Amino acid sequence: MRRQERLRLLAILRDGLANGGAVHGEGIVESPLSDFTCPDLLAEEQRVFFRETPLFMGLSGDLPENGSYWADSETGLPILMTRDDDGHFRAFANTCRHRGAQVVPDGRGNQPRFSCPFHAWTYSNRGDLIAVTRAERFGDFDKTGRGLIELPCAEKYGMLWVRPTPGDDIDVDAALGGLEDDMAHWELPEHSYGASQIIPANVNWKLAVDTFGENYHFDVLHRETLASDIRGNLQTHDTFGPNYRMVFASIPGFAEASAKEPDIEKWPFRHLTLSVYFIYPNTIFLVDGAAVDVVRIFPDGNSTRKSRTAHSFYVRPQVKAYFEDPEFPERRYEDRFVGFNNVVVNEDYKMAESTQRCAETGFQSHVLFGRNEPALLHYHNAHRRGLGKPLLEAR
């Protein structure tokens, strides 16, 4: 984001730390718990959100050089992403045109061609079918047009986008809805891939998204983890089409900055804040002083009560040098997951599981979103708008 926007946000947080801060919501909202339990709704979400909508998959650092590939099935469909020999980002249905087997196992690597494990039909990283095993016995046919099925994809601002259904090109700026300037100024192409993890949870996928929707709970649920670092019940509030941005304040960071430098224009924004983005329809994007995290949340199969969180993080050049310093071989990228999981898995998702159980009992029909939880209303209405359903309203 631009300098003036950073200063505006820092001023809001500085005032909030001193005076409590503004409350951004219009009122209290009732949200139906059936959103977390209805199988028909989930089927509609699977089609609209995870088949027909462009999805933010990761960063350019996932495909760091020509010949890189990344095979991923978290959308529920096997997708193969490559950087071809000319450096272009491509995406394909990861299914063999012979008998439909998955061609490349999920994972990452670098290779110029891919052979199906069933009959060794072989494809280039452009998706072309380049070899058929024992073609003289299989029979003669034109291999042109029998390559991997190409999916719409786009790379811009260091972000990788894919729509899991063939069709029109992806307009990244339209998908970002006004966040283009933020993404451009985070210098995402300079971030290199660190590590990934998959987190299964016994919660509806939207309920997992909601755990990243407010910091009202920090002083209670996270009193032993985040509360001493991030000021609870204080956040900025900005919407960008279906997307959302809120920024949290680091308590020690603001204290140190204000003590050392009275001029707010010289404060290091990224080291004083945690920027939390909701990228429609299912991704939480976190930016701190060392790295960025891409947290993609999906339904787990056809279950309304299970989800999978695909979490990857990417580090700034100086942080990469720290992790890869040969004098300290004990440093591991995966160590970053310890703190993340201590909060998200052991506290947030554990609490969300109790909400999921409540939803399934039928004891109550709705939950409440407060005036100090405006992101939750935005998330739910973004999904409702995407499905053409009535919006929730504050009262």
N, C-alpha and C positions, 0 to 999 in steps of 0.2 A: 504494500500500500504506500501511497505517496506521503511525503514528509508532513504535509498539513493535516492529513487524516490521522497519522500517528500522533501528532501533537494534540489533536482534538480528543482522541481516545485516552491519552495519558492524562489530560486535564480532567476528564470525567472520572477516571479512577482515582486520581489524587484527591479530588473533592470528595469522592465517596469514602475514601479511607479516613478523611478528616470529619466528614459530616453524615456519613451513612449512605449517601447516594440516592438517586431517584429510583422510583418503582415504575417500570415501563409498561406493564400490562394494563388493559382496559377494565378488567374486572375478573371475577371468579368464573371459571368455566367448568361445566360438567362434561366429562368424556366417558362414553360407554365402554364398559369392560368387555362387551361382546366383540370389540375390535381385536381383542387378543385371543378369541376362542372360536370364531366363526369359520368353518372350513370353506364355505362358499366365498367369503371375502378373501381368504388366503388364495384360492384358485384365481380370483380376479387379479389380485396383487401379483401373483406369479406371472400372469400373462402381460399385464400392463407395465409393471415396474422392471421385471427381470427378463423380459423378452423384447418389448417394444421400445424401451427407453434407453437412451445412451447412458452408459455406466462409466463412472470414473474408476479405472482399474488400478492405476499406480502411477509411477513417475518414469521419466526417461531413463533414470538409473536402473530400472528393471531390465533394460536392454542396452547395456553400456557400450557395445561395439558391434560392428557388422558381424553377422553370423550368430548373434545372441538369440536365444529363444526363451519363452516362458509359457508353460502349459498350465492352465488353471481351470478347475471345474467347480469353483465355489458358487457360480451363478446357478448351478444345477445343470448346465450344459458344458461339455468339454470344449474349451477354447484354446487355440494355439496362437500365440503372439510372437512375431519374429521381427528382427531388424535385418533386412535382406542385404545382399552384397553391395548394394548402392546406398545403404544407410536408411532406407525407407521403412517406416513402421507399418506392419501388416498384421491382420488378424484373420483367423480361419476357424471354421468348425473343425474340431480335432477328431474327425471321423474318416475312415478310409472309404474311398468311393467304390471299393470292391464289395466288401461285406459289412461295412459299417463299424468295424472295430476302432477303438481309440488308437490313434497312430503313435502319439508321444505321451509317455507317462507324465503325470503332473510333476512339475519341477522346473528347474532352470538350468541353462547350460549354453554351450556354443558349438554349433555344428551346421554345416552347409546343407545337409539333406536329412530326410527322416524316412525310415523304413518301418512299415507296419509290422508288428510282431506276429500277425496271423499268417500272412503269405508273402511278406517282404515287398509289397508294392512300395515304391520309393518316390518321394516328393522333394522338390527343391524348397528353399526357404522363401521362395516366391509363391509356393503353393502348386507349382506345375507337377503333373505326374510325369516322371522322367524314366521310370523303369517298371516293367511288369515281369515278375518271375516266370521263367519258362514260357515266354510269350508265344512261342511257336506251338505249344500244346494247349495253351489257354484259348487261343483263337485270335484272329486279326480284328482289331478295331482302332478307331482314331482316338489317340490319347488326348488330343486337344479338347478342351472343355470337360475333361475328367479329372481335373486337379482338385485340390481341397476347396471346399466352398468358402468363398471369401466373405467376410463380414465387414460392415461399415466400421471404420476406425479413424482416429485422428490423434495427432500429437501437436500440442500447442502449450506454450508457457511451461514446458517440461512435464506436462500431464498427458497420460495415456487414456484414451476413451475408446470404448467398444460398444456397439449395439449388437446383442446376440442374435438378431434376426436380419437376414439380408434385406437391403433396401436403400433408401436415400443416404447421402453423405451426412456426416455429423457436423453440425455447426457448434463448435466449442464455445464461442462467445455467447451464443443464444442459450446454451446449457448453463453457463456461468451466471447469466442474468444480471451482470453488472460487477461481478467479482474479478473481471479480467485484470484490472489494475492491481488488485491485491496479489493475484497469482504471479503477474509479471514481476512485481517488486520483491517477491520472496526468493528470486533467483533459483528456482527449483532445478534447472538443468545442472547446477553445480553440486547438487546433493547426490551422493552415491548410496546405493543400496546397502543396508546394514544387515538385517535379518528379518525373518517372518515367523509367525506362529498362527495356529488355528485354535480357536477357543470354542468348544461346544458348550451350550448352555441350555438349561431347561426353561426357557422363556421364549415367548413370541418375539419375532425379529424386531417388531416396532417397539416392544417394551425394552429390548436391549438398546435400541437407538435412544429411547427416552432417558436412559441412565446418563447420557451425555447432554441433557437438556436443561440443567440448572445447577447452581452451586448453593442453593438454599440448604441442602443437606450436609454441606461440608463440615460445619461445626459440630454436627451430631454423628453422622455415620462415619465420617473420616477424621474424627477428633484425634486419633492416634497416628494418622498418616499425612493427609494433605492440609489439615486445618492450620498447622503452624506455618505453612508456606504460602497458601493461597487464601486470600480473604473471602470468607463465605458470605453469601447473600449480597454480593456486589458484582455486577457485570454490566457491560455495555450491551446495546441492543440495536442491530441493524439487519434489515431484510434485503435480499437481492433476488427478486422473483421467487422461485420456490426454495431458494437457498437462504442460509442464515449465518450471521457471524456474531459471536459474543467474545469479549476479551476479559480475562480475569487478571487481577493484580497480585503480584508476588509481594508478600508482606516484607520479608527481609530485603528484597530488591528495591522497593520504593524507599524504605528507610535508609538504606545505604546511599542511594542516588541523591535523595534530598539532603543528606548530611554532607555529601562531598561536593555537590554542584547545585546551587540554587536555580540555575537557568534550566528550565524544563526542556528547552530546545536542544540541549546537549545530552539529554538522558538516552541511554541505549534501549530503545523500545523493546527489542526482541528478548533482552535479558531481564526485563522487568515484568513481562507479561506471559500469559498463556492464551494464545488465540485459538478459539474453538469454532470450526466451521461445520455446518451441516450442508453437504453437497447432495442434492436430490438425486435419486430417491432414498439412498441407503448408506451413505458414507459420511463418517466423521473424520475431519482433517484437522490435525493438531499441529501447532507451530510453537516451539519454544526456542531457547537460546542455542541449543546444540543440534536439534534435529527436527524433522517433521514426521508425523505418524499418519498413515492412511489406514483407517479402520473401516473395513467393508463388512456390512452385516446382512446376512441372508437367512431366509427360512431354511430349515433343515428338512429337505424332502417336502412331504405333504402334511407335516405335523404343525398344528397351530401352536404347540407348546415347546417347540425346539428350534434353536437357531444356531448358526455358526458365524463366528466373528473371525475374519481373515485380517490379521494385523501385520503390517509391514512398516518398518521405519527406515529413514534415509538421513544421512548425516552430512553436515557441512564439511568442507575440506579439512579444516583444522581438527575436527573431531575424528575424521578418518585417520589422520596422521597419529592421533593419540591411540586409537585402537590398534593400529598396525605398526606401532613402534617396535622394532625387532628386539629392543632391550627389555620389553615387557610382554613376553609371550602369553602371560596369564590373562591379559585383557581380552575379553570376548564381547562381541557385539550383543550376544544373547543376554548379557548381564542386564541390559536395559529392561528386559521383560520382567525382571524380579519386582521392581517398583511398580510397574504398570499392573501386573497381575495381582499384586498385593492389594491394590485399590480396586481395580475393575472386576477381577474375578472373585476375590475373597470378600469384598464388601458390596460393590454395586450389583453385580449379577446375583450374588447370594440374596440380597434384599429383593431384587426383581423376581426371583423365584417365588418368594412369598406372595408377591402381588399376583403372579400367574396362578398360584394355587387359590388365592382369593377369587380371581375371575372365574375359575372353574367350579367353585362351590355354588355360585349363584346367590350368596348371602347379600351382596349388594350389586346394584346394576351399573353404578357410575363411580368414577373417582373425580377428584377436584384438582384443577390447575389454578394456582394463585396468581395474583397480580405481579408477584415477583418471580414467576415462572413463564415468561412470555414465549420462550423458545418452544416449549411443549405445545402450546396452542399453534404456533407456526408449523411445527413438524406435522402435527395431525391434520391441519387444514391443507397443507401442501399435498399430503397423500389423498385426502378427500377430494381436493380439486382435481388431482390427476385421474381419479376414478369417476369424476362427475357426480359426486355425492354431496348432500347438504353440508355446509360448513358449520363447525362449532361456533357458538357465539358467547361472548362474555355477558355477564349480568351484574 
